[in-house]
């Protein structure tokens, strides 16, 4: 009888509602007496009203939603049925009807009422939604606790007070686990905007009142869901406008980057100032207060959000989250191994490939910064592999495969590693990749046609050279270029042999720079008496050998009949190498057999084997 009367008291018909309210007051006395009667039969009343809220009759749905909104005010976990977390993903009870199941039923009924076809049902659903939101936040607040009169609190012992506090913490943890699990899985994906708004508001309230230990069981999943929701809740019209703006500028002859980047910055500002971002920041602040095992569960969630995120707002927010966690919780990224089974390594590679594909400059900068932060913590072997991979991608993205975005992403990746994770540069591994592969590519990349890419590689060369350091004594004024000369020669040879003309021009520019710096020239004499005399011939041989190899390769290119833009640079490089070695070729010819230029006493050697000159001489004799 009580559920029927309560439903009738909230009937959509005004006359019926007033008459039934008078009858209810006459029967129960109203006020506190009515609430005491409802509390006495609360579970039965709530279960019946919950069932009637899904009735086919819209009047029954209106009355049931209004009655539920009235009776759930101020209820506790124990009044809802108590118990632990004994539900599956769909909210089906496994050990009978408990508070967990009743709370989830309330949420499902609220979502259905807010999306009802009848306007009166939607209006009562909005009232019920506010009531369920307040109830959920109260249940998740450990300070709210059970209802206890002030007179009773005075006479409680310390042990009893501690027992109640512990019980309140356990109940709030149960409520937060159940509520957040449903909200992040179903609440944020509601087709109705009003329903989604109620869920987001409740989510913010739960995060605001809950302790870190309360959210610990679901914190990783919660952060992952919030990251995915950053793009899911964004209006699709913004993406349409951004693409159209870039397309219009491209059709007008510009590169389309200005309008695209402006709209991208606007979208990121809107996303970072929204309620989802606020909840995400609060959750990230809580991570450092939870246990290490709970922190490590967050790394796979970040990797999943980065790989599955459909919008750039999700990817940008994930990059910001990685940067924040690297500064606050570096121990969470410590996993054994350096292969793909290591979650940190997977996240490191995911950030790199996401930065390659990202078009917007703002989001790409965020990912590059995150990549540098995680590189400080990631295994050294994984960082070396990624740096070599980035260098290979840079070399491949030229010529017929010219891709400026890919070259810029590769250069930015190596720069982020060198600048922010310089601790790894002292260990080049068995192959000494920093000195033999990365720095030589950086030295060539300084001559890239794109000024921004060249600036990135210039930073890599400056910072990387300082971090790697020089080997041996600097008595000859030996620069890093000469320390790495054999490896620079290999890189320049690869560039000269590349089918890309831009790579050849870069190699020629580097050769000219080394010649002007007197690196591809005979070694100068020592200015101090500490240098061993035996070291001077070895230094000469190294310079002569590299100069000879590069000069021969330049001559091979010059001999080709095909003329292409930049072939003059090859001629200039060859002539400058020859000029450096011409004056000393004869005096050093005995010291080194690989001297690039050697004079011969036989002046006729130029015509040796040339039958044309001999034929001309014989014809004159005849």
C-alpha angles and dihedrals in degrees: 000000000000094000091049093050092047092049091049090050087062097043115144090235109088096210093049091046094053094047093048091048090055090049092048092051091049093050100043104024094240129245117043093358091057092049091048090053091048091048090052091058098023102128095048092044093049094048092051094047090047090055093047091050087071094049122133090235111086093208090057091050091051093049095045094050092049092048093049091050089055101046100043095061112121096357122153133220091258093051090053090058103278120225131122134274104305103148135103128223093282094050097249113152119242100186104029131287110322136165090272093059094044092051092051091047089055091053094048092049091049093052091048092049093050089055096043122133092231119080096215090053091051091050092051088043089058090053091047090048092056090048094049090047092053091046093050094049090048092051091050093050109092090197093060093065128160122329107269128166118240091236090057093048091059092061097044117115122230091252092052091047091052091047091054092047090052091048091050091051091051093048093047089050090052091049094047093048093050096042098044092044091057097038097052093044102041110001097064091049099055116136091219115081093211091052092050090050092053090049093049092048091050091047091054091048093051093049090048097053101032126095120234090248089053093055095039097100093054103024096104094048090044094055091046092052092047090052091051090048092056090080098025093064095043116108111257090221090074092059090047092051092048094051092045092050091053091046094051093050091048091052090051092057101263126111094251093232100115098059092038093052093046093053090044092055089048092052092048091050091051092048094046093050096048130100094259091057090048092054091045093053091050091051092049089052089054095053094081091057097055128080122283093247090056090049092053091053087065096065096069089047091056090048091050093048091051094049097041100036109118097192131057090232089068092048093047092048091048090053090051090049091052091051092049094048093047088059099041104031110023091154090066090070095054109109130153119257133026102238131095090282087072108089091210092055091048090050091048092054093043091056091050095050091043090054089051093055097039113105102190118084096218096053091043091053091051091052093047091051090049090049091055091048095051091044089067090061102032121096113280093235092055091049091051092050091050092049092051090046091052091051091051091049090051092053092047094050095074140079112021088355093052110162114165093186092055093047091050092048091050093049092046090050094053091044092052090052094046095045101039101028101038090141089078094056094077089065112058094171126230092316096044090229096179094060099031103040117007102045094044090053089047091052090054093042090061086076095053117139091234108079093209093052091046090052091051092051090046089058090049091053095047098043095036094049090052093047096045092046132200124287121222131010121317096223096131093046087257112188128206089259091065094043088057096034097120091050092044088052091055091050092048092049091052090050093048091050093047117111088228113096091204090059090051092051090050090052091049092050090051091049091052091049092052091048092051089049089053092242095120092048137077112298114261119239120267117269093203133053096234096081116100114238091223091063094061096070090048091052090048092050092052093051093043093049094050092045091050093050093048093044092051091050092050091050091051090055093046092051091060112102094220116101119210137167109279098026087117088063089060091052090049092050093049093048093049092050089049092049092055094051101037098082095049102033096100096045093050099039092099094045097056129023092200097062108145095227126034126178118221124207094221105089090190090063088095090064097037111132092007106129093186094072091044090049091052091049092051092049091054091049092051 
